[in-house]
Amino acid sequence: MPVNKDAYQILKSELEAKNISLVVVSKTKTVPEIKELYDSGQRDFGENYAQELVKKYEVLPKDIRWHFIGHLQGNKVKLIISFVQLIQSVDSLKLLREINKQAEKTNRVVNCLLQIHIAQEETKFGFDGNSLMEVFEDGLQDLKHVRINGLMGMASLTDEMDKVRKEFQSLKELFKRVQTKDCKLKTLSMGMSADYKIAIEEGSNMVRIGSLVFGERKN
Ligand SMILES: *Cc1c(COP(=O)(O)O)cnc(C)c1O
């Protein structure tokens, strides 16, 4: 399926008008497909698998800002640590410590979002409200090589938009709560192709969009 550049341009101007960051999710997409959107001006791309990200990083222009948005295994952190722009899917304190450790070795301070479990599906990784508060209360002191920029969450995959909206509202509430602990938190990454409009209504300032611009994925 060809890249839908019209959909991309429309989305881009819609988001720019509202000052919302767009991360184009390029998982499973080919290098030429990504390059097409790069040539249209897109610089922020998101990937779910470390090895796939590394392969694409190596051949695509170096001014792309790569976001990691999938479940990240501890032993894969070192593959991406030297170049990743933002790890959006930090789903445990253990992973955050590993990122800190690897970032220290490469002399970087790596930007991270903490992924919050807001959907009902059991398979979704992430912090809940209580474990999130614990991180801010006593988990961060020694971690000098990570910078927490905000939160990320995924709503349930459902047609029940009321439910999706409630989940986004709960994430926004948590975001406000953690901002009282750390006022530097700025990024609230929520919303994908099917639900980004609702996410924006509920306070998102970063959306992660794949199929809307790239066409449906086969998997
Ligand atoms: C795949 C994915 C997206 C994009 O999904 P689309 O429905 O294709 O827009 C966004 N966020 C995460 C974490 C994803 O895994």
The ligand as a Tripos MOL2 file, in Angstrom:
@<TRIPOS>MOLECULE
LIG
   15    15     1     0     0
SMALL
NO_CHARGES

@<TRIPOS>ATOM
      1 C1          1.6750    0.5820   16.4870 C.3       1 LIG1
      2 C2          1.6360    1.6140   17.5600 C.ar      1 LIG1
      3 C3          1.0920    2.8910   17.3300 C.ar      1 LIG1
      4 C4          0.4530    3.3160   16.0170 C.3       1 LIG1
      5 O1         -0.7010    2.6120   15.7500 O.3       1 LIG1
      6 P1         -1.6330    3.0010   14.5060 P.3       1 LIG1
      7 O2         -2.9450    2.4330   14.8880 O.co2     1 LIG1
      8 O3         -1.0440    2.3300   13.3180 O.co2     1 LIG1
      9 O4         -1.6610    4.4700   14.3840 O.co2     1 LIG1
     10 C5          1.1530    3.8210   18.3580 C.ar      1 LIG1
     11 N1          1.7020    3.5270   19.5500 N.ar      1 LIG1
     12 C6          2.2310    2.3180   19.8070 C.ar      1 LIG1
     13 C7          2.8310    2.0820   21.1480 C.3       1 LIG1
     14 C8          2.2050    1.3290   18.8370 C.ar      1 LIG1
     15 O5          2.7150    0.1270   19.1200 O.3       1 LIG1
@<TRIPOS>BOND
     1     1     2 1
     2     2     3 ar
     3     2    14 ar
     4     3     4 1
     5     3    10 ar
     6     4     5 1
     7     5     6 1
     8     6     7 2
     9     6     8 1
    10     6     9 1
    11    10    11 ar
    12    11    12 ar
    13    12    13 1
    14    12    14 ar
    15    14    15 1
@<TRIPOS>SUBSTRUCTURE
     1 LIG1         1 GROUP 0 **** ****
